[in-house]
Amino acid sequence: MARRPRTGSARPSPTTARQKRASTIRAWLAGVLAAALTAALAGVLTGWFGAAGREIARTVDRDEIAPTVSASTVDPGPLTVAVQPLGLCGSEWVVPVGPAEFDTPMPMNIDMTKGWRDWTPAAGGANAAPHHVLIFVQGRSAAEVIITGLNVRVVKRSTPPPQATVLTADCADPGAFRSLEVDLDRTPPVVTPRYDAERAESMVDEVPSQQLTPIKFPYEVSLSDAEPFLITAQTRSCDCGWVAEVTWASEGKTGTTVVDDGGVPFRSISTARATGRCTVSFSGTRCQ
C-alpha cells in the first residue's frame, strides 16, 4: 500500500517540535525518577533516551516528584514493585482497525507519558511486540532482600487480530544497553539477558560501573536501594497475556512476587498479521 500523508492542523516549527519532545521526556523522567532515585535508574534513562535523557535527568527537581507504584501483587512479601509506564515513546501499539481511521495529527496537548490507550483513536489496542516493560524492585523495610531471579508466565494465548494497524510515535529512539528479553512463543517462556557492550562503553562517564555489566542474578535490594529491570517481551505469532514473577529470599524465607499491569496481565501482540502501519507525530500522521 502506498504511503499516504495525512493532513490536519498546521505543521509546528522545528523549534516547537523539539521543545515538545524535551517537555515530553522531562515529564516521563519525572514519573520514572519517583520510583527510586538511584544511580542505577539514571543508567536506564540514559540508555533509553541517550543524550536527551541524560541532560534532562540532571535538571529534574527531585523534591517535586511524587511516587508512582502500579504493580499489582497477590502477596508482595518483602518487596515493593513499581511498574513505570513508558508512554507512547516506549512500545509500538496494535489497534484492530485499518489505517484509514488515523487521519489526523496527534494533538499538541496530548500527554505522551500516559500511553497509547489514552489517545482516543488508539483505544481498544494493546502493546506491540517487542513490548518494553520497566519495573523497579525495592525492599519494604531495612531488611536485606535477595532477588534470585525473574521469570515470565503466559496466562492467555490468542491469535493476533487481523486487519490491524501498528502505531508508532515519532519521538525518542529506544536503545537501552541492557535488558531481559522474553520469548513468549516458548513454553515456558525463556528469559535471556541482553547486553550491548558498545553502547554501555559509551556510558562509562554517566553510569556507575556496576550498572555497565550484563544483568546477572542475584541482586540485593532494601528500602533505600531499588533495582530497575527493563523487560522486553517478544512474540512472532501470539496475542499473549503474561505476568512477571520475581523470586526472592529474605530473613530465612523464600517466595515469589507476581507483577502485572495494575490488576490485569500485561498484553503483547505480534505484528505479523497487521495490514497497515502509521507513524504518529505532532506534525502529521503517515500511514502505509
C-alpha positions, 0 to 999 in steps of 0.5 A: 500500500502506498504511503499516504500523508495525512493532513490536519492542523498546521505543521509546528516549527522545528523549534516547537517540535523539539521543545515538545519532545524535551517537555515530553521526556522531562515529564516521563523522567519525572514519573520514572525518577519517583520510583527510586532515585538511584544511580542505577535508574539514571543508567536506564534513562540514559540508555533509553533516551541517550543524550536527551535523557541524560541532560534532562535527568540532571535538571529534574527537581527531585523534591517535586516528584511524587511516587508512582507504584502500579504493580499489582501483587497477590502477596508482595512479601518483602518487596515493593514493585513499581511498574513505570509506564513508558508512554507512547515513546516506549512500545509500538501499539496494535489497534484492530482497525485499518489505517484509514481511521488515523487521519489526523495529527496527534494533538499538541496537548496530548500527554505522551507519558500516559500511553497509547490507550489514552489517545482516543483513536488508539483505544481498544489496542494493546502493546506491540511486540517487542513490548518494553516493560520497566519495573523497579524492585525495592525492599519494604523495610531495612531488611536485606532482600535477595532477588534470585531471579525473574521469570515470565508466565503466559496466562492467555494465548490468542491469535493476533487480530487481523486487519490491524494497524501498528502505531508508532510515535515519532519521538525518542529512539529506544536503545537501552544497553541492557535488558531481559528479553522474553520469548513468549512463543516458548513454553515456558517462556525463556528469559535471556539477558541482553547486553550491548557492550558498545553502547554501555562503553559509551556510558562509562562517564554517566553510569556507575560501573556496576550498572555497565555489566550484563544483568546477572542474578542475584541482586540485593535490594532494601528500602533505600536501594531499588533495582530497575529491570527493563523487560522486553517481551517478544512474540512472532505469532501470539496475542499473549497475556503474561505476568512477571514473577520475581523470586526472592529470599529474605530473613530465612524465607523464600517466595515469589512476587507476581507483577502485572499491569495494575490488576490485569496481565500485561498484553503483547501482540505480534505484528505479523498479521497487521495490514497497515502501519502509521507513524504518529507525530505532532506534525502529521500522521503517515500511514502505509 
